[in-house]
Amino acid sequence: MKSKNTIILLFCLFGLSISSVAQNNKRTEKLFRTAREAYVSHNTDKAIEVCSKILSLDPEHTNAHLLLAEIYKDENSTKTEIQHLTKVQYKNIPLVDFRLGEAYYKMGMYTEALSAYKKYRLNKKITGEKLYLLEKKMANCEFAIQAIKHPVKFEPHRLNDNINSENDEYWATPTLDGEKLVFTRLIKGQLPQEDFFIAELDTPECNCKATPITGINTSENEGAQTLSSDNKLMFFSACNRHDGHGSCDIYFSRFINGKWSKAQNAGSPLNSSSWESHPSLSSDNHFLYFSSNRPGGKGQKDIWRIEFNGFSKQGMPQWGKLENLKALNTKGNEISPFIHANNRNFYFASDTHTGMGGYDLFSAIMDEKGRVSEIKNMGYPINTYKDEIGLTVNATGDKAYFSSARNAHKGQDIFSFRPGKTQQIFPATYVRAKVYDKKTQQPLIANVQLIRLKTVNSVTQKRKTDKKGEVMMAIPSGSDYAFNVSEKGYLFYSQSMHLSDVNTLTHPFILDIALQPIETGAEMQLYNIYFETDSSRILQQSEPELLQLVTFLENNPGLQVSIMGHTDSSGSPGKNLILSEKRAKSVVDYLTKNNIDSNRLTYEGLGDTIPVASNETPEGRKQNRRTTVKIRKK
């Protein structure tokens, strides 16, 4: 609420005094007093009416123009505010130049804003924080002028009416497989209500309307959600709840037995007595990124991340190390973090990094240790003079989602666009597996590991299949992986996934895995034991698979096994037999060095005599170069 003292200060700031009004014209002086009193009393209609009357008598009446500029600023009528400020600009009042700069900046009129800021800078001695803020605005203008001259490719497409409605839709989260979209909808009414909805994507044959997510939605507001890669865990933001730690907290819900659990506060140290919101879970479930204004940050709202160590026996999240991402935070606000499924491409919104004004969207690269590099403004027209927040990108990297009110009559809607070539996104794919007993065909709850090869001790993900024997995991491109499934009483399953040279879209791995019970004569094929070309020397990336075999034999001390080597048909049959035998012996030697009794082990070379795929293709030859473990005695 503005007081009379506030109004007096307002005009003093502009280098004027109340007594100078209208060159001592008593009539306009009296009218201006009336207008000023009406403004103080929040009767803006009367203030506008009286100021208009003053200007009809004296078109250059400075204080009338300034008061009208203030009123239209309050009412967000920036064009009209500019009209009145320009009427008195010739009087060289420094703060009028600043106010014009602010108004032009707000309208995205960057050339005019920069000119006004420069004039203010020349005519006013500014230091400290005010100088920092002014120079930041000027830098933003210079950036924006160049960005508009060199726009990035951007063709937004409004999603269909199965997703968008007469209500506001925002914060779109595509599932890892790209089949569904989860989003927040603000249902308008006497008491506006934020709830979660889910809809099918890219299925023209399905005219499916978005449906509310029952179990999580309440009579309170929920929003800003993130999903785990298997779609069975959701973190989201909620404010002012009875179990909250601060003004806004992060909550979670789990999809168990076909339904979402009642949401619970995710607890400390994730949540604090401050504001926490905008969670984003890494696809390997290792880290939760979020925004917070808690103490210890670099600016106002900062982006943080915290280790997620799964759930306790009581079903509560277990949190580890908390860290501030200082490299991307500023003195201002950084919000809406999003970590892509590849765990490398990172997106966020900032009102302080150099941009177009308000909140702009930025991209960055995140390494394995959380170090941030290559922070870039995403450019115009993705960013504008308005606020842009809440960008997400699908796993394959060919579609991004954001919300906008660019069709004003339809409110806030969800749009998609294809990221340009300058926005390099490393694609990710996924594995979806169903594990069951080979004999009984019954689903198994089994241990699943995704191991990045060529890296020591690099188990990137550990999961368990659910009661249906199903599991789903993200697989970032750029590395080769071993995918292993194991369970007590069964031979373990091994699959190689070669993605080190993949920089484009790749098909998912859909696996039907029948685990073989341990019995005499049973065999398992190992595809992740690698040798130097034409040599029996084991390569380092074989270590995870070999250690898995060591563990299997340790857990089953009564087993006697035969290690059998296989090659492709590249060499002569005789040479392949000799090479395969030497390679099988190298595996046995590794096992004995790791305390497996040699009396339990035999080896044999089979060369290229038992192929499992065609030797006419590179992929087939990879499959044929394998190691077989056969149970000789149980």
Order of alpha helices (4+ residues) and beta strands (2+ residues): alpha-alpha-alpha-alpha-alpha-alpha-alpha-alpha-beta-beta-beta-beta-beta-beta-beta-beta-beta-beta-beta-beta-beta-beta-beta-beta-beta-beta-beta-beta-beta-beta-beta-beta-beta-beta-beta-beta-beta-alpha-beta-alpha-beta-alpha-beta
